[in-house]
Amino acid sequence: MLERKRRPSAPGDIIRAHYLDERGISIAALGRAIDVSRKHMSDIVNGHARIEPLVAARLAKVFGTSTTLWLNLQAAVDAWDADREVRSWKPPTNFSDAA
């Protein structure tokens, strides 16, 4: 399997580039549209909060996309981060002593 050299684009990067910037939508306005606080929307856009299923469904409805799109974007970032985190982790060799 090929290893990615760079982290996948986070959902917030896509929101900013393809929706906020292109359409002139503010973070506050998008937050109101999907019924989340401006702070939470800002955290998502700036990569400090994950996209959860309810937010993904609301984004999909507002932007005419799919819930799966947003969840897959988040899953790709989560998997990349997890792979980096376990690079130096050593699994136990004897499972009876794992606890």
C-alpha positions in Angstrom: 0.0 0.0 0.0 1.3 3.5 -0.9 1.9 5.8 2.0 0.7 9.3 1.7 3.4 11.9 2.2 1.0 14.7 3.2 -2.0 14.8 5.5 -5.3 14.6 3.6 -7.3 17.8 3.3 -9.4 18.3 6.4 -13.2 18.9 6.0 -12.6 22.5 7.2 -10.1 23.1 4.4 -12.7 22.1 1.8 -15.4 24.2 3.5 -13.2 27.2 3.5 -11.9 26.9 -0.1 -15.0 25.6 -1.9 -17.8 27.1 0.1 -16.9 30.1 2.3 -14.3 31.8 0.1 -16.0 31.0 -3.3 -19.4 31.9 -2.2 -18.6 34.8 0.2 -20.2 33.0 3.2 -19.0 33.9 6.7 -18.2 31.3 9.3 -20.9 32.8 11.5 -23.5 32.6 8.7 -22.7 29.0 8.0 -22.9 28.2 11.7 -26.3 29.7 11.8 -27.4 27.8 8.7 -26.5 24.4 10.2 -27.5 25.3 13.7 -24.0 25.3 15.4 -22.3 28.1 17.2 -19.9 30.4 15.4 -17.1 29.1 17.7 -17.8 25.5 16.8 -18.0 26.3 13.1 -14.7 28.2 13.4 -13.1 25.3 15.2 -14.2 22.9 12.3 -13.0 25.3 9.6 -9.7 25.8 11.3 -9.1 22.1 12.0 -9.6 22.2 15.8 -12.8 20.2 15.8 -13.9 17.0 14.0 -17.0 16.7 11.7 -19.5 14.6 13.5 -22.4 12.8 11.7 -25.1 15.4 12.6 -23.0 18.3 11.4 -22.0 16.2 8.3 -25.7 15.7 7.5 -26.5 19.4 7.9 -23.6 20.4 5.7 -24.8 18.0 3.1 -28.3 19.4 3.1 -27.0 23.0 3.0 -24.5 22.4 0.2 -26.3 19.8 -1.8 -23.6 17.1 -1.1 -23.8 13.9 0.8 -23.3 13.1 4.5 -20.8 10.4 3.4 -18.6 13.0 1.7 -18.0 14.9 4.9 -17.6 11.8 7.0 -15.2 10.3 4.5 -13.1 13.4 4.5 -13.0 13.3 8.3 -12.2 9.6 8.3 -9.2 10.1 6.0 -7.7 12.7 8.3 -8.4 10.6 11.3 -6.8 7.5 9.8 -3.7 9.5 8.7 -3.3 10.9 12.2 -3.7 7.5 13.8 -1.1 6.0 11.5 1.3 8.7 12.5 0.6 8.2 16.2 1.3 4.4 16.2 4.5 4.6 14.2 6.6 4.2 17.3 4.1 2.0 19.2 5.1 -1.6 19.8 2.3 -4.1 20.2 2.7 -6.7 22.9 4.4 -10.0 21.9 2.6 -12.0 24.5 -1.2 -11.3 24.5 -1.7 -12.9 28.0 0.5 -10.1 29.4 -1.2 -7.3 27.4 -3.4 -6.2 30.3 
